[in-house]
């Protein structure tokens, strides 16, 4: 069968995952999504392989120098990263002494494909590189591989996107409400807002980026609005439950509630 060749650049994905609960070192989709993908920062890399220290077993009966498998060892492994001119997020992610996992999806994010390598690491050093040459600024991170890596594991299957539903009862004729997500609260939202207005209010929060959510349904108060957490870091994960508070006029004991109609994860 002909080999379908491919180039790792533009295909393979690299993540730093701080925590993997399973003793198998196979991350869940939620754990992978909670990590940091750093593929676009990589200028060069070295190591990230496992070698065997063969044991020589010559004997007097044969002139052939035979060997048997010995202990395994991961070579010294490092990344050279492009340095961002403004923020230092990646430098903080790979600060000296940091422990976690470097997860490499060799063939890209193909759920179920046996092409995931997981390296348990401790950051040994981080050093900026200085040069007067005409090239982008870089820094190098060297990692110690702290235990046996996992190679050829299945890429985690995609999780279920969480859906939460905003409902207003009591038929108000005026007023506003606000939504709180993970300690961040929106500005006032009109009692009769449509899905687009609710989405805009949520995307204005510092912890929800454009594309993280999709709102549908509405307009309120007659029809509930659903919030689908299907993008970015929330894709396929169990997200915090939103809460709501309202200040309405008219109607009969109007109230606003948020319920999780489809749990994520």
N, C-alpha and C positions, 0 to 999 in steps of 0.2 A: 504494500500500500504506500503510495507517495506520501512523503512527509509534508505537512502544511507548515512551512517555516514561517516564523514571525520574529519581529524585533521587540526586545524587552522595552526599549524606550517607547513610551506612548501606550504601552499595554500593561506592564507590571505596575502594581500599586503597593505603596509602602505606608504602614501605619505604626504609630507608637500607641500601644494599648496599656494603660496603667495597671489594670486589674483583670485577671482571668480567674474565675472562681473554680472551674473544673480542674481536677488533678490531671486530666488528660492534656491540658494546655490548649484545648480547642475552644476559642472564644465563641460566645453567643453572638447573634447579630446585634443585640443591644450593646454588648461590650465592645464590639468592633466599631459601631457607630459612635460610641462615646469616646473613642480614641481620636488621635490626630493624624490625618493623612498628610504626609510631608513629601510626596513624590515630586512635586514641582520645584522643591527647594534643592534637590540633589544635583550637585555638579559632578561628583565622582564618588566612588565607593570602593572598598577593598575588603576582602575576607568574605564573611557570611557563608562559609562553607564548613563542612565537617570532613576531617581527614582521619585516616587510621594509621597509627604508629605500628607498622608491621614488625614482627619479631623474627629475626634471622635464626634459622634452624639447620645450619649445615651439619653434615655427619661424615664420618670417615669412609663410609661405603660408597659415596657418590661425590663427583666433582661439581654437581649442581648446587648452588646456594639457595636452598628452599627457604620459604618464609611461612609464617602463620599469622592470622589476624591478631593484632594487639589492641591496645586501648584506643578509644576514639578521642579526638580533640577538635574543638572549633578553632580555626585560625584567628589571629588578631583581626578584629573587624572594626571598620570605621566608615564614616560618611564625611564627605566634604560638602558643605551646604553654601548656597548663596545667602549672603547676609542682607536682610531687609534694611533699607535706609532709615525707616521710622521706628517700627516696633521691634521688640525683642522676644516675641512669643516663643519662637522655636528655641532660642537660647535658654529660655526658662524651662521648656519641655525637656531639653537634654542637658540640664544643669548637672555639674559634677556630683556624683553620688546618687543620682536618680535611679530607681529600679523600676522595672516594668518589662514589657515585651515588644520586640520589633516583629511585626507581622508582615510577611511578604506574600502578596497574591500574585504568583508568577505569571499566570495567564489572564490577569485582570479579575474583576469582581464577578465571577461566574459561579453562582450558588450551586453547591453540590460537587463542583469539580475538585478532584484530588490534587490540587496544585498550591496549597497554602503551607508556608513554612513559618514556624513560630520560634523565635530566639529569646529566651529569658536573659535579660541584660542588666548590667549596672554600668552607668556612665563612668568611665575611668578618667577621662579628661576632656576639656573643651578649650580650644585654642583658636583665637582669631589669626588669620593669615595676613601679613602686611607685605605689600609690594608696590613699587612705583610703575609697574607695567600697565599697559592699556587693557585692563580686564576688570570684571566685576569683583566686588569685595566678597570674600568667603571666610568661613570658619570651619574648623575640623572637630569632629566628635569621635573619640575612640571609646569603644564599648567592650567590656569584659562579658563573655558568655558564661553565665553563672551555673548552668546545668545543661544536661543533654537537650539539644533543640528537637523540635518536632518537625518532621519534613513530610511532604506529600499528604497532608491532612485535607479533609473536605472543607471547602469554603462554606461558611455558615449560610443556611437558607434564609431567604428574605423573611422578615417578620411581618406581622399584621399591623397596619397603620391604625393608630388610635383615632376614634371619632367621639367628640363630645358635642352635646346638643344644648343650645341656649333656648329656654322657653320662658315666655312672659304670660302670666295668667292674670285674671281679674279685669281684663279689657280696659287698660288705662287709656286716657285720651291725651296725655301729655307727660312730660318729664324725661328723665334720662336714667341710664344705668352705667355701671363700670364693671370691667372684668379684671380679675387678678390671676396672673399665671406665674407661679414660681417666685412669689414675692414682688413681682412687678405689676403695677396697676395702670390700666388704660386711662386716657382722658374720658370725659363724659360722652356717652353714645346715646343718640336720640332713641326714644322709646319705639319709634316706627322705622328704625334703621333697616336697610336691606343688607344682603350678605356682603356686598362689596364694602359697605361702610364699616361693618364689624371687622372684616379682614384688614382694612386699612388701619383701624384702631389697634388691633393686635400686632400688626407688623411694625407699628411705631415703637413697640417695646424693645428694650435693648437685648432681650433674650429670644426674640423671634425675628428672623430675617425674612425678607421677601423670598417666597418659594418654600418656606418651612411649612406653611399651612394653606389650605384651600377651604373657603367658606361657601356654603350653598344653602338653598332654601330661602326662607323669608318671603316677603318682608315681615318683620315683627310689627305689632304683637300677635297678629293673626296666625302666622306660620313660623314655627321654630327655625332657627339658623343652626346648621351643623358646621363644626370645625374639624377638618380632617388634617391630622398631623402626619403628612405623608412625604415631607421633604427634609433635606439637611440632616442635622443630628437627630431629629425626631423620627425619621423614616423607620418604620417597623419596630418602634420601641414603646415601652410603657411610660407615658409622660405624666407629670403631675396633674392632678385634677384642678381645673379652673374653679374659682369661686366668683360670685356676682353679688353686687349690692345695687339697689335701685332707689330712686326718688321720683315717684310717679304722682300724677294728678288724675282725678276722675276714676271711673270704674268702681269695682267692688273689691277691696282688699288686694290691690295689684301687687304682684311679686315677680321676681326674676330668679330662675334656678339654672344650674348647669349640671347635666348628668353625663356619665360616660356610657355611651350606647354601644361602642365597640372597643373593648380593652386592647391596647397595643402590646406588642412583644411577640 
